[in-house]
Amino acid sequence: MSNVVHLPRPRSQRPASEGLGFYVRVGRNDHVSLLDPLATGEEGIFGFVIDAHNAERHRELRAR
């Protein structure tokens, strides 16, 4: 039967999975230490989670 899939399938026959996103939750003073990796071209960070009450404090990080 062509509609039967025998499990486990070999890795070569599995569909490619998308990688997980890496989001960093920024603490009150973390914006200073997170600007350095961004300046050097860090590509592993997908985005940042910033508390609304710290939005103005992290304006430089949000601008990147």
N, C-alpha and C positions, 0 to 999 in steps of 0.2 A: 504494500500500500504506500502511495506517495505522500500521504498526509500524516504518517507516523514519524515522529522524531525520537530516536533512541538517545536516552540520556545516560550518562553525561556525554555531551558532545566534545570532541577534541577542541582545544583552544583555537586552532586554526579555522574552525567552522563556526565559532561563536561570533556574534556581531560585536563590532568594536564599541567599547563603552566610552562615554564622554567622561572626562576627569571631573572631580569634584571642585567646586569653587572654594577658594580660600579667602574668607572675609575676616578682617581683624576688627575687634571691638576696641575702640580708642578710649582710654581712660582720661581723666582730667588733664594730666600732664604728659601723656604719651605722644602728643603731636610732635614734640621736639625730637624724640628718638626715632619716630617713623619717617621724618623728612629725609634723613640720611640714606636709607635704602632706596627711597624713591629717586633721590638725586643721582644715585649710582646706576640706575636702570633696572631695578628689581622688577621682574615680570611675574613672579609667583603669586602676588597679591591681586585678587580680583577687585577688591573694594574695601571700604571701611564702614563700620557701623558707629555712628556718632550720636550720642544723646542730644536731644533737642536743646536742652538747657546749656550745652557746651558748644553749640553751633558757632557762635561768634568767636569763642576762644580758639576753635580749630579752623578758622577761616583760611589760613594758609594751606593747610592740609586739604581742605575741600577744593581749593583752587587747582590742585594738581590733577 
